[in-house]
Amino acid sequence: MSTPSTDALFRPLAIGPLELPNRIVMAPMTRSFAENGIVGPAQEAYYARRAQGGVGLILSEGTVVDRPASRNEPGIPFFHGEAALAGWKGVIDAVHAAGGRMGPQIWHTGATRGMSGWEPDAPVESPSGLNAPGEPRGRAMSEEDIADTVAAFAQAAADAKRLGFDTVEIHGAHGYLIDQFFWGGTNLREDRYGGATIGERSRMAAEVVAAVRAAIGPDFPLIIRISQWKQQDYAARLATTPDEMTAWLQPLVEAGANVLHCSQRRFWEPEFPELDGEQGLNFAGWAKKLTGATTISVGSVSLSGEFLAAFGGETSKATGLEQLTHRMERDEFDLIAVGRALISNPDWVAKVRDGATDGLKGFDPAALAELV
C-alpha cells in the first residue's frame, strides 16, 4: 500500500496554550471496561500506549457527568465522585509520563438505549421525553433539571482542569442528550430551550459551553463534538444549508468553544455537494469556513468500512491516506481524529510518520472485546 507524503499530518498546532506536535487526534471510543464506573490501571496502560505511539491529542472515551441517569451502559466511566476522579488522575498522569496530551470527553446519554439492554436505576431524561421522533422514553426535563445538568458539565470540566488534563470535550453529537436538544424531532419544547429553528434549539448547548468556559477560565482549550447524523437516524440533518449551519454553530463558538469536532461516518464525503461538488468541503471544512473555529474531522480514517458497520460484525481493511493528506494539505480542517485504526494499531501514528503503512492492520470487531 503506497502512501503519499504525510508531512501535512505532522505539522505542529497551537490551540491557545496547548501545543500539539502533530494533527492526529485519538477519537473518543466507548469501551465499557470501567468497573463500577471507575477507570484504573487497564485504562492507564491503554491510553499511555497510544501516547507512546505518537498521537498528538488523545480524547477519552465518553465519561459521564453527575446526573442520575447520565449513562446507558454499566461499563461507562463516571467523571464525578472521589474514586472515579482518582482513577482519571492516574490516566492523565500515565499519558503525560508517556509524552502525550489528553482531554476527557464529558457526556450525558439522554434518552438513548445502550446495546446491552441495561437500564439505569433512575428515569432517563431528555428535552421532551423522546429518544427519537415519535418514540417516547423517560421524562421531559424541567428547567431546574436543565440548570443542574449545565452545572454538572461545568463541574466535570473544572475537575478535568484540576486533575491536569490539557483540554476537555463536551459530547454534543450522535443523538445523545445535548444533540436531542438540537434535533427538532426530539425537542418539542415550547419554552426557551425549544423552537422552530436550529439556532433557537442551540440555546441549551450554548449554556453548557458558556458554563464550562466560566469554570475553566479563558485560555483552557474547549472542544465540542457535533454531528448531523444520529444513531437513531443516520440520515438526519440539523443544517441543510450553510446559513442553517452558521445559526447552529456560531452560538457555540461565541459561548466559548475553541474547537468544533465534526463527526461524519466517512470524512471524505462533501457536506453540501450541491454547492461545491463531490470533492467539496466536508462537515469540518464547512464548519471552519463559516465560524473561523479550529476544527477536527473524523470518520473511517484509513479503513474500508465505516464504524457503525463494525457493531454488526463487519471487518474493515486498511486503506490508503491519499484523500486525507490532500484535504490536510489544503487546510480544509485543522486536525483529524482516528478511531478504530488506533484500536488495532496503537502505533498507527508512528507507522504513518515512518512510511510503514504496509504494516497497518485493518479492524476486526473482535478487538472490542479487550482493552489493549
N, C-alpha and C positions, 0 to 999 in steps of 0.2 A: 504494500500500500504506500504509494508515494505521497509525500507531504510537501506543500508549498512552504515558502518562508513563513515562519510563525513569529517573526520579530514583533509584529503588532500586538501579540498577546503578552509580550514581556516588557512592555513599557511601564515604568512606574506611574503611579497616580496618587495624588493627594486629595483627600476629602477633609477639608479643614485640617486639624492637627494629625489626622490618620494618614500615614504614608504607607501605601501598598507597593510591594516590589513588582507586581505584575497585575494583569487584568482578569485573573481567573478566580472565581468565587466557588466555594463548595455550596451547592444549593441545599436548602433545608429539606430533609427527608425523614418522614416519620419512621422510626424503627421499633418503637413499642417494647423496649427492653428495660424500662425503668420500673423496678420492683417497688410497689407501694408509692409510685410517683417520684422516686429518688434515684438519681444517677450516681455512679460510683466508679471504681477502677476500670470496669469494662468500657465505659464511655470515655474516660480519660485516655485510655490507650487508643481507642477508635479515632477520636479527633486528633490526638497528637500524631498519629501515623500519617494523617493527611497533611498536617503542618510540616512534618518531616519530608513529605513528598513534594513540597513546594507550593501548595495552594496559597494564593495571595491573601484571601479573606475567607474564613470559614463561617458559615451561618449554621446554627444548630438546628436540629430537629425542632418541630414546634413544641413549645413548653408553655403550660397554661397559667393564666392569671388567677387571682384569688376570687373566684365566684363559685357558687355551689355546684353547678353542672357545667363547668367550663371545658371538660374533656369528654370524648365519646368512646374511648378505649382505655382499659385499665393500665396498660403499659406506657401511656403517655406521661412524660415527666411534668412535675409541678415547677413553677418558678415563684414559689412562695412557701413560707414556713422555714424554720431554722434548719431542719435536716436537709430539705431539698436545696436550699441555697448553699449550705455547706458542700453538698455534692457538686454543685455547679462551680463553686470556688476551686475545687480540685480539678475540674475540667479546664478552666481557663488558665490555671497555673501550669498544668501539663502542656497546654498548647503554647503558652509563652515560653516555656522551657525548651520546646522544640522549634522556636523561632517563628511561630505563627501569630496571626491576628484573628480575632473571633468576636462574633456577636450572637446573642441568643435571639431566636425568633419567638416573640411572645404572642399568645394565641388565645382565642375563645372559639370553640367549635360550634356554638349556636345550637340550632335545632337539627344539625346533621346527625345521621346514624353512622356508627362505626361498622366495620366489616364483620366483626365477630358476633354481633348481636348483643353485646354487653350493654347494660343500661346504667346510668348514674343513679345515685340514691336520692336525687332531688329533681324536680321538674326541669326539663330543658327550657331554655328561654330564647326568644328571637324577637324581631321587630313586631311581628303580627301573629305569632303562634303558628307559623308555617315553616316547613322545611323546604318546600318548593311550591310553585304556583298551584293552588288548589289542593295542597297536601298538608292538612293540619297536623301539627305536632307540638306538644308542650304548650307554653303560655306566652302571651304577648308581654313585653317588658313595660313596666311603668317608667315614668320619668325618673323616679328615685332609683330604679334598677339601672337605668342607663347611666345616671350620675355615678353610682357605685362602681359600675364597670369601667367607666372612664378613669376613675380614681385607681382602680386595680391595675390598669395598664400603666398608669403613671408610676405607681409604686414599684411594679416589676422593673420598669426602665431605670428608676433610681437605684434599685438593688443591683441591677446589671452594672451600672457605672461604679457603684461602691465595691463590688466584687473584683473589679479590674478588667471587665470586658472593654473592647475597643470601640464598639458600636452596638446598636440594638435595632432589631427589625420588628415592626408591627405586621402581623399577618392580617391583611385585608382582602384576601383573594379566595377563589375556589369554592365559593358558596358557604363559607363559614360566617360567623356572626356579623363582622363588620361588612362583609360582602352582601349579607342578607339585607342590610340597610341600603346599600347601593341599588340593589336589584328591585325594579318596580314590581316584579311578580311576587316577591316575598315581603315587601314593605308597602303595606296598605294603610299606614298610619295617617291620621288626619291632623296630627299636632305638628310641631316644628321639626320633627325628625322624619316626616314623610314629605310627600309632594309629587307632582306630576313630572318633574324634571330631574335628571341625574344631579344637577347642581344642588337642588334642594335636598335630595337624599344623601348628599355627601356631608351633611352637617355633623352627623354623629362621628364619622371618621375624622373630620377636621377637628372636632373637640378632643378626640383621643390624641391626635397628633399634637395639638396645642398644649394639652396637659402633660404629655410626655416631654415636650420641649421645655416646658417650665420646670419639670422635675430634674432634667439632666443638664440644663444650662445651655447657653447659646452656641457653644462650639462642638459639643459632642455629636458625632455623626448619627443621623436618624434616617432609617430606611423604612419604607412601607411597601409591602408586596401587594400587587393588584393583578387582576385578571379580567378579561372579558368572559371567558368560559367558566362554567360552574360544574362541579361534579354532578349536580342534579340535571344539568342541561349543557352538553358540550358545545352546542351551537348558540348559546346565549350571548348577547352583545349589549353592553351597557351604553356604548357610544357607537353610533352608526355613521357619524361624520366627525371631522376634525373639530368643529365647533363644540359638539357634544363632549368630545374627549377633553377639550380645554375646560369646559364647565365642570367636569368631573374631577380633573387632576389639579387644576390651578389652586383651588382652595386648600388642597393638601400641602402643596409647596408653600403657599403663603402662611399656613399654620405652623410650618417649621420642618417639613420633611426635606432632607438634603438629597435623598436618593429615592428614585422610583424603581422598584424591582418588578419588571413587567413580564408576567408569566404567560407563555404560549406553550401549546403542546408541541409545536415544531418551530424553532426560532427563525427558520428561513422563509416562512410564509408572510407575504405582504399584508399589512393591516387594511389598507384602502387601495387595492389594486385598480379600482375604477379611476383613481386619481393619478397614480404614478406607475402603474404597470405591474407585471408579475415579478419583477425584480425590485419593486419599490420598497420603501421603508417598512420594517416590521413594527410591532407594537412599541418596543423600546425606542426605536428610531423616531416614530411619531411623537411619543411622549417627550423625548428630548427636544425635538424641534418646536413643539408647542409650548413647553413650560420653561425650557432652559435648564432643567434639573439634570443632574448626573443620573444615568440610567443603567440598569443591569438587564440584559436579555437572558433568556433561558428557554430550553425546550429541545430535548433529544439530541444534545450535542454529541457528536462522534458515534452515534448509534443509528441503526437502520429502522428501529421501531420506536414509537412514542410510548411514554411511561405508563399511560393508562392501560395499554395492552399488556404490560408486564404483570399487572394484577390478575389478568386472565390466564397467565402462564406462558405468555409469548416471549421467546428469547429474541435478543437483538444482536446483530453482528456489528463489529467495529467498522466505522466508515471513515472517509477522508475528512479533511478540515478546510477544503477549498472555499466553501460558502462562508464559513466563519471568518477565516483570515481576510477574505475580500471585504466583508462588512466591517471588520475591525479596522482595516487599513483606511477605509473611507470615513471612519469615526461616526458611523451610524449610531452606535451606542458606546458606552464607556467601559463596561465590564460584561463578562459572560459567565453565567453560572452553569456549573457542570454537576449533574446529579448522579444517575445510575452508573455512569462510566467510572466515577470515583469510588463506588462500592466495589466494583470488580477490579479496579486498578488504583490502589491508594497512591501509587507513584505516577499517576496519569500526567501530572504537570511536568515532572522530571523527564518522562519519556518523550513528551511533545517537545520540550525545550531541547533535548539532545537528539532529536530527529529519529527516535527509535519507535515510531508509531506502528511499525510492523509487529511489535511485541504487545500491542494493546489487546486486551480481551474484550469480547462482547459482553452482554449482560444476560445472565440466567436468573430468572426469578427465585431459584433455589437459594441464591445468595442472601435473600432477605431473611432467611431462617436463622442466621447467625450474625453476630456483631464482631467483625474482624477488620 
